[in-house]
Amino acid sequence: MKFQRPKVQNTAVALLFIFLAIILELLFWWKAEWPAGGQDSWNHYLYARFAPSHPELFADQWGKPFFTLIASPFAQFGIEGIYVLNILCMAGGAWLLFLAARRLNFKMPWLASIFFLFQPVVFGNIIGALTEPLNAFVLCLALYCLASLRYVPAAILVSLFPFFRSEGIILWAVVFMFFIIRSKWKPLIWLFSGTLILSLAGAIYSGDVFWILTHNPYFKAEIDNRFQIGHGDFLHYLHAQRQIWGIAVTALVALALAWLFAHIVYLVQRKTPEEKSRFCFWLVAPMFLAFFLAHSWIWYKGSFGSHGLLRVFLLTSPLTALLAQYASEKILSIEVNVIKGVFVYSVIAAMVLGGYAGNKTAFPWQSKPSVAAFPGEPQLDNALAFIEKQGLKSNVLVHQLPWLNAQLGLDPWAKPEVAKTFYIWSIDKRPGQDWMPDSCVVLWDNFHARRDAPMTLTDMRKLTQYKELAYFPAPDSIYDVRVFIKSR
């Protein structure tokens, strides 16, 4: 058996798989009952949707300033508008990775697109309003600039990373070291541009010189010790590799890291390897390892409000794609045509199927939904029907579910005197300090209210001015819903 190179150009193959991924994501969208990321998606959608009415939201670090800015026009068409934005980010990121791999002279650079598109963490989180897809796209653009030796534009992009997602500071630090190692002093200066300018703007707007730190939700969670969500195994993310990267990419990344470790021999011998090895050794691998180890340590310690969420690795999926491409380069360099053919077609099959299997989601030909609805939705629907039946629909609604605000068209940032909704975390538990309006209705759920507010049922019942009106039990008590009303 002799392996035949595809007669079509690399560009056509890359576009073919990008088009395939778009079609599969549209099918995923069609069968989804709920956005990926659940309440977090609804929350980010609300930030983007209402930011034009409340300009201060553009500077809110919980909503991620640059995500809110870019997603806001799309959000005016509903959460589906952000689905479109994320699909564009996915397709654009895959194209940029192909271009970066081609710039670095990789064999079959279109593989980089496949390694990115069908990682489970990417494939399963596009149909949502999460911030990670946009951040991944910006990282793809920065990597393309760096591979093209366009260091100043790359530095400006990287300087904005902390405003797309807070952990972008980790990637920023690695690029900082990369510029020092490469003696790129002019780009090094530009690496501070975005952060300094936006930090100054935030400080002027808020009146807080340390705005970038004191208004960061993760630093605040750590300082205030607000969220006690526990901690886990240091190898938590490694154990979950099938749901994050998939078996194929995980195996290839492991091989790439092993080959790159051997790169140290070249340094000792004062030899200069090809640019693709230097690029992966000094930049791609350190960015991936720094991000992976930082998140593993944070979850192990239970710090910075970490929940051990897997989707954060969507941010670094472009890095794992390039590392998988690097390992593929080494394998494709083996002069055995049968091995090359088996490898290429096996990788394609493993990536596409792994995108579904890693997310434990239904394939297009199956009747199951791609993303199941929130399990507590039936109890919430019953509670809302009860509220309407009791003539309380026009009362102020207090809850902990961004989804409800999105569904009911409620503005969670309206001025208190005209607001029709508040989150439960706004209830002041101190005696005599609760400022919630009389007759407000509290829709308390045993999942988000207890975890995110945090307001346990015991805490709620201690607030004697709130009377329990109804209880809607779930088969699993974690999704129980209760309705309270405030009276004098």
Salt bridges, closest charged atoms under 4 A:
ASP40 OD2 - ARG311 NH2 2.18
GLU56 OE2 - HIS54 ND1 3.89
GLU132 OE2 - ARG165 NH1 3.27
GLU167 OE2 - ARG165 NH2 3.22
GLU167 OE2 - HIS295 NE2 3.40
ASP208 OD2 - HIS215 ND1 3.78
ASP233 OD2 - HIS239 NE2 3.16
GLU275 OE2 - ARG182 NH2 3.20
GLU275 OE1 - ARG278 NH1 3.54
GLU329 OE2 - LYS107 NZ 3.75
GLU329 OE2 - LYS276 NZ 3.62
GLU388 OE2 - LYS393 NZ 3.91
ASP411 OD2 - HIS54 NE2 2.46
ASP428 OD2 - ARG430 NH2 2.70
ASP434 OD2 - LYS486 NZ 3.18
ASP438 OD2 - ARG488 NE 3.10
ASP452 OD2 - HIS448 ND1 3.06
ASP452 OD1 - ARG451 NE 2.78
ASP459 OD2 - LYS429 NZ 3.39
GLU468 OE1 - ARG461 NH2 3.25
GLU468 OE2 - ARG482 NH1 2.80
